[in-house]
């Protein structure tokens, strides 16, 4: 399939008038062909979404772990899908696009390989586990061929509920943003997990990648980066500096923090606060962003958005589905419509914003964006 050879609009119009059986028979010839690199939890979830998207067809998977493949088959059928151990076999094939869902520390190199292969790229967040890797991704994205569609897995940018909230704030109806507060509280560790030594080889490194900062990128970088990307988007800039604190209350494995609090200073005298932890009991999860404006407050989350208009006057809209679907539909739609977009630099910038917070926690002092970028 060549970009621009047919349109998403044409595909959807055909789907409206042709019997489903006929559409199913022709999808293989008209949809974007996709290879997923990394078929663990996130990669297999993408596979499940693809099974319900007429714009895309999963044709190949690269995964080194047989166990991950077997677990993935519990989510999505891999009948007719080519399974590889080596991602280069997927990149060398004629797939139109790849979804990169490998461990964080592999992202820069896998991103580079996909660009060299000339594939459209949907890559999971964050850009990298460290500053050097994020800078590399930024350079690669900036230099990538402009006909390539490059999207990072910051789904908030694409969710209908987030876009509705952003539209309200951008209208100026409730005044400018004066303060941002974000929460990402979830369960993680109990403190009773077996403690393992640092990885001694590549096999152990891959098996334990979620336990170590060098491979995971710290909890603010790998997980709380969703809130941080949303803050950057709504404020319209990256922060100029950050100060923060964090620690390990129960976590004994690896070297990651289990809680943190970072305050970012944005241009225009706007502060954004990021509170996150892995300390909640298993039944409790609280994830949202709140934007405090002069004449109202907006709250955003993956499943809804709220507009606090006055005391006891709250308007709420629920998302009809997982906003990852919105992100994937937009990605494949751009390929089908021949309207490429490259969000790689922006994705790396949001990753660097998370890393700025991590650096401020480590140094226990205020750190500026320019200091980080020159480090």
C-alpha positions as CSV (number, residue, x, y, z in Angstrom):
1,X,0.0,0.0,0.0
2,X,1.3,3.5,-0.9
3,X,0.4,6.5,1.2
4,X,-2.2,8.5,-0.6
5,X,-3.2,5.6,-2.9
6,X,-6.6,5.6,-1.2
7,X,-8.2,7.5,1.6
8,X,-9.6,6.7,5.0
9,X,-12.8,8.6,3.9
10,X,-13.1,6.3,0.9
11,X,-12.6,3.2,3.0
12,X,-15.2,4.3,5.6
13,X,-17.7,5.2,2.8
14,X,-17.2,1.7,1.3
15,X,-17.8,0.1,4.7
16,X,-21.1,1.9,4.9
17,X,-22.5,0.4,1.7
18,X,-20.8,-2.9,1.3
19,X,-21.9,-6.0,3.3
20,X,-19.6,-6.8,6.2
21,X,-18.4,-10.1,4.7
22,X,-17.2,-8.2,1.6
23,X,-15.5,-5.6,3.7
24,X,-13.7,-8.2,5.7
25,X,-12.6,-9.9,2.5
26,X,-11.1,-6.6,1.1
27,X,-9.6,-5.2,4.3
28,X,-6.4,-7.2,3.8
29,X,-5.9,-5.4,0.5
30,X,-6.9,-1.9,1.7
31,X,-5.8,-1.5,5.3
32,X,-2.5,-0.3,6.7
33,X,-0.3,-3.4,7.3
34,X,1.2,-3.3,10.7
35,X,4.0,-5.0,12.6
36,X,4.3,-4.9,16.4
37,X,7.7,-4.9,17.9
38,X,7.4,-6.1,21.5
39,X,4.4,-8.2,22.3
40,X,4.4,-7.9,26.1
41,X,1.5,-6.3,28.0
42,X,1.3,-3.1,26.0
43,X,2.1,-4.6,22.6
44,X,-0.5,-7.3,22.9
45,X,-3.1,-4.6,24.0
46,X,-2.3,-2.8,20.8
47,X,-2.9,-6.1,19.0
48,X,-6.3,-6.3,20.6
49,X,-7.2,-2.8,19.5
50,X,-6.0,-3.5,15.9
51,X,-8.4,-6.4,15.6
52,X,-11.3,-3.9,15.9
53,X,-9.9,-1.2,13.6
54,X,-10.8,-1.6,9.9
55,X,-8.0,0.9,9.0
56,X,-5.2,-1.5,10.0
57,X,-4.3,-5.2,9.7
58,X,-1.7,-6.9,12.0
59,X,0.5,-9.0,9.8
60,X,3.7,-9.6,11.9
61,X,5.0,-9.6,15.5
62,X,8.5,-9.5,16.8
63,X,9.0,-10.8,20.4
64,X,11.9,-12.6,22.0
65,X,9.9,-14.2,24.8
66,X,7.8,-17.3,24.0
67,X,5.9,-16.7,27.2
68,X,4.9,-13.2,26.1
69,X,3.6,-14.6,22.8
70,X,1.5,-17.2,24.7
71,X,0.1,-14.6,27.0
72,X,-0.6,-12.3,24.1
73,X,-2.6,-15.0,22.4
74,X,-5.0,-14.8,25.4
75,X,-5.8,-11.2,24.2
76,X,-5.8,-11.5,20.4
77,X,-5.7,-14.2,17.8
78,X,-2.4,-14.5,16.0
79,X,-3.7,-16.8,13.3
80,X,-2.1,-15.8,10.0
81,X,0.3,-13.4,11.8
82,X,4.0,-14.0,11.2
83,X,5.9,-14.3,14.4
84,X,9.6,-13.4,14.6
85,X,12.3,-13.3,17.2
86,X,14.3,-10.6,15.4
87,X,12.7,-7.2,15.0
88,X,14.8,-6.6,11.9
89,X,12.8,-9.2,10.1
90,X,9.7,-7.1,10.6
91,X,11.5,-4.0,9.5
92,X,12.8,-5.6,6.4
93,X,9.3,-6.8,5.4
94,X,6.8,-4.8,3.4
95,X,4.7,-3.7,6.4
96,X,3.6,-0.1,6.1
97,X,3.9,0.8,9.8
98,X,5.3,-0.5,13.0
99,X,4.2,-0.2,16.6
100,X,7.2,-0.1,19.0
101,X,6.2,-1.4,22.4
102,X,9.6,-2.7,23.7
103,X,11.2,-1.9,27.1
104,X,12.0,1.8,27.6
105,X,15.8,1.6,27.4
106,X,15.5,0.1,23.9
107,X,13.4,2.9,22.5
108,X,16.1,5.1,21.0
109,X,17.8,2.3,19.0
110,X,14.5,0.8,17.9
111,X,13.2,4.2,16.8
112,X,16.3,4.8,14.8
113,X,16.1,1.4,13.1
114,X,12.4,2.0,12.2
115,X,13.2,5.4,10.6
116,X,16.1,3.8,8.6
117,X,13.6,1.2,7.4
118,X,11.3,3.9,6.2
119,X,8.3,2.8,8.3
120,X,5.5,4.9,9.7
121,X,6.1,4.7,13.5
122,X,3.8,4.6,16.5
123,X,6.2,4.3,19.5
124,X,5.2,3.9,23.1
125,X,6.2,6.5,25.6
126,X,8.6,7.6,27.0
127,X,11.2,8.4,24.4
128,X,14.0,7.0,26.5
129,X,15.2,6.1,30.0
130,X,17.7,8.9,30.2
131,X,18.6,12.4,29.0
132,X,21.1,11.2,26.4
133,X,18.6,8.8,24.9
134,X,15.8,11.4,24.8
135,X,18.1,13.9,23.1
136,X,19.0,11.2,20.5
137,X,15.3,10.6,19.8
138,X,14.7,14.3,19.4
139,X,17.5,14.6,16.8
140,X,16.3,11.5,15.0
141,X,12.7,12.7,14.8
142,X,13.8,16.2,13.7
143,X,15.8,14.7,10.8
144,X,13.3,12.0,9.8
145,X,11.8,12.0,6.3
146,X,8.8,14.2,6.3
147,X,6.6,11.6,4.6
148,X,6.8,9.4,7.6
149,X,4.0,9.5,10.3
150,X,5.6,9.4,13.7
151,X,3.4,9.3,16.8
152,X,4.3,8.8,20.5
153,X,2.0,6.9,22.8
154,X,0.9,10.0,24.8
155,X,-2.8,9.1,24.2
156,X,-4.2,12.2,26.0
157,X,-3.3,14.3,23.0
158,X,-5.7,12.3,20.9
159,X,-8.5,11.5,23.3
160,X,-11.8,13.2,22.5
161,X,-12.4,14.1,26.1
162,X,-9.0,15.8,26.4
163,X,-9.5,17.7,23.1
164,X,-12.9,18.9,24.3
165,X,-11.4,20.2,27.5
166,X,-8.5,21.8,25.6
167,X,-11.0,23.5,23.3
168,X,-12.8,25.1,26.2
169,X,-9.6,26.5,27.8
170,X,-8.2,27.7,24.4
171,X,-11.5,29.6,23.8
172,X,-10.6,32.0,26.7
173,X,-14.1,31.6,28.1
174,X,-12.9,30.8,31.6
175,X,-9.7,32.8,31.5
176,X,-6.1,31.6,31.2
177,X,-4.5,28.8,33.2
178,X,-3.1,30.0,36.5
179,X,-2.1,26.7,38.1
180,X,-2.0,23.1,37.2
181,X,-2.2,20.1,39.6
182,X,-1.8,16.5,38.5
183,X,-2.2,13.2,40.4
184,X,-1.0,9.7,39.5
185,X,-1.6,7.5,42.5
186,X,-1.6,3.7,41.9
187,X,-0.6,0.4,43.5
188,X,2.8,-1.0,42.7
189,X,4.9,-2.6,45.4
190,X,4.1,-4.1,48.8
191,X,7.7,-4.4,50.0
192,X,7.4,-8.2,50.1
193,X,8.7,-8.8,46.6
194,X,11.9,-10.9,46.4
195,X,15.0,-8.8,46.1
196,X,17.3,-9.6,43.2
197,X,20.9,-8.4,42.5
198,X,21.6,-6.0,39.7
199,X,21.3,-7.7,36.3
200,X,24.6,-9.4,35.3
201,X,23.8,-10.0,31.6
202,X,21.4,-9.0,28.8
203,X,18.9,-11.8,29.7
204,X,18.6,-10.6,33.3
205,X,18.5,-7.0,32.2
206,X,15.5,-7.7,29.9
207,X,13.8,-9.8,32.6
208,X,14.2,-7.1,35.3
209,X,13.8,-3.9,33.1
210,X,10.8,-2.7,35.2
211,X,12.9,-2.6,38.4
212,X,15.9,-0.4,37.5
213,X,16.2,3.2,36.6
214,X,18.7,2.6,33.8
215,X,16.2,0.5,31.9
216,X,12.8,1.8,33.2
217,X,13.6,5.5,33.4
218,X,12.2,6.1,37.0
219,X,8.5,6.1,37.7
220,X,8.1,9.8,36.8
221,X,9.6,9.1,33.4
222,X,7.9,5.8,32.5
223,X,4.5,6.3,34.1
224,X,3.7,9.8,35.3
225,X,5.0,11.2,31.9
226,X,1.3,11.0,30.7
227,X,0.3,13.8,33.1
228,X,3.4,15.7,32.3
229,X,2.7,15.6,28.6
230,X,-0.8,16.8,29.2
231,X,0.4,19.7,31.3
232,X,2.9,20.8,28.6
233,X,0.1,20.5,26.0
234,X,-2.4,22.6,27.9
235,X,0.0,25.2,29.1
236,X,1.6,25.4,25.6
237,X,5.2,25.1,26.6
238,X,7.8,23.0,28.4
239,X,8.8,24.2,31.9
240,X,11.8,26.4,32.5
241,X,12.7,24.8,35.8
242,X,11.7,22.2,38.4
243,X,12.2,21.4,42.0
244,X,11.1,18.2,43.7
245,X,11.5,15.4,46.3
246,X,10.8,11.7,46.4
247,X,11.7,8.5,48.2
248,X,11.3,4.8,48.8
249,X,8.8,4.0,51.6
250,X,8.1,0.3,50.9
251,X,10.0,-0.6,47.7
252,X,13.0,-2.9,48.3
253,X,13.6,-4.3,44.8
254,X,15.6,-2.4,42.2
255,X,16.5,1.2,42.6
256,X,13.3,3.1,41.7
257,X,11.4,5.6,43.9
258,X,7.9,4.7,45.0
259,X,6.6,8.2,45.6
260,X,7.5,11.8,44.5
261,X,6.3,15.4,44.3
262,X,7.7,17.8,41.6
263,X,6.8,21.4,41.0
264,X,7.4,22.8,37.5
265,X,7.7,26.5,36.7
266,X,6.3,27.3,33.2
267,X,6.5,30.5,31.2
268,X,3.9,33.1,32.1
269,X,4.2,32.5,35.9
270,X,2.3,29.2,35.8
271,X,3.2,26.4,38.1
272,X,2.4,22.8,37.5
273,X,2.5,20.2,40.4
274,X,3.0,16.5,39.8
275,X,2.2,14.1,42.7
276,X,2.7,10.5,42.0
277,X,3.2,7.2,43.9
278,X,3.1,3.4,43.7
279,X,1.9,3.2,47.3
280,X,-1.9,2.9,47.0
281,X,-3.6,-0.3,48.0
282,X,-4.6,-2.5,45.0
283,X,-8.2,-1.3,44.9
284,X,-7.3,2.4,44.8
285,X,-6.2,4.4,41.7
286,X,-6.5,8.1,41.1
287,X,-5.2,9.7,37.9
288,X,-6.2,13.2,36.7
289,X,-5.0,16.7,35.8
290,X,-6.7,19.9,37.1
291,X,-6.4,23.3,35.4
292,X,-7.3,26.2,37.6
293,X,-8.4,29.2,35.5
294,X,-9.8,32.6,36.6
295,X,-13.5,31.7,36.0
296,X,-13.5,27.9,36.3
297,X,-11.7,24.7,36.8
298,X,-11.2,21.9,34.2
299,X,-10.4,18.3,35.2
300,X,-9.1,15.8,32.7
301,X,-8.6,12.0,32.9
302,X,-8.5,9.1,30.5
303,X,-12.2,8.3,31.0
304,X,-13.8,11.7,31.3
305,X,-13.4,15.5,31.6
306,X,-15.2,17.8,33.9
307,X,-15.9,21.6,33.9
308,X,-16.4,23.1,37.4
309,X,-18.5,26.1,36.4
310,X,-19.7,27.2,39.9
311,X,-20.3,25.8,43.3
312,X,-22.4,22.6,42.8
313,X,-22.4,23.2,39.0
314,X,-20.3,20.6,37.4
315,X,-20.6,19.4,33.8
316,X,-19.0,16.0,32.9
317,X,-18.5,14.1,29.7
318,X,-17.4,10.4,29.7
319,X,-15.1,8.9,27.1
320,X,-16.9,6.2,25.0
321,X,-13.8,4.0,24.9
322,X,-10.1,3.7,25.7
323,X,-8.4,6.8,24.4
324,X,-5.6,4.6,22.9
325,X,-8.2,3.8,20.2
326,X,-8.4,7.6,19.4
327,X,-4.6,7.7,19.1
328,X,-4.4,4.7,16.8
329,X,-7.3,5.8,14.6
330,X,-5.6,9.2,14.1
331,X,-2.3,7.6,13.3
332,X,-3.7,5.2,10.7
333,X,-6.0,7.8,9.4
334,X,-3.1,10.1,8.6
335,X,-1.3,7.3,6.7
336,X,-4.5,6.5,4.7
337,X,-5.2,10.2,4.0
338,X,-1.6,10.9,3.0
339,X,-1.3,13.7,5.7
340,X,1.9,12.9,7.6
341,X,2.5,14.3,11.1
342,X,5.7,13.9,13.1
343,X,5.3,14.3,16.9
344,X,8.7,12.9,17.7
345,X,10.3,16.1,18.9
346,X,7.3,16.8,21.1
347,X,7.4,13.3,22.5
348,X,11.0,13.6,23.4
349,X,10.4,17.0,24.9
350,X,7.7,15.6,27.3
351,X,10.1,12.8,28.2
352,X,12.8,15.4,29.0
353,X,10.3,17.3,31.1
354,X,9.9,14.1,33.2
355,X,13.6,13.7,33.3
356,X,14.0,17.3,34.5
357,X,11.8,16.4,37.5
358,X,13.9,13.3,38.1
359,X,17.1,15.4,38.0
360,X,15.6,17.9,40.5
361,X,14.7,15.1,42.9
362,X,18.2,13.6,42.6
363,X,20.0,16.9,43.2
364,X,17.5,18.0,45.9
365,X,17.7,21.5,44.4
366,X,16.1,23.6,41.6
367,X,17.2,22.6,38.1
368,X,16.6,24.6,35.0
369,X,15.7,23.3,31.6
370,X,18.9,24.9,30.1
371,X,21.0,23.2,32.8
372,X,19.6,19.8,31.9
373,X,19.9,20.3,28.1
374,X,23.6,21.3,28.5
375,X,24.4,18.4,30.8
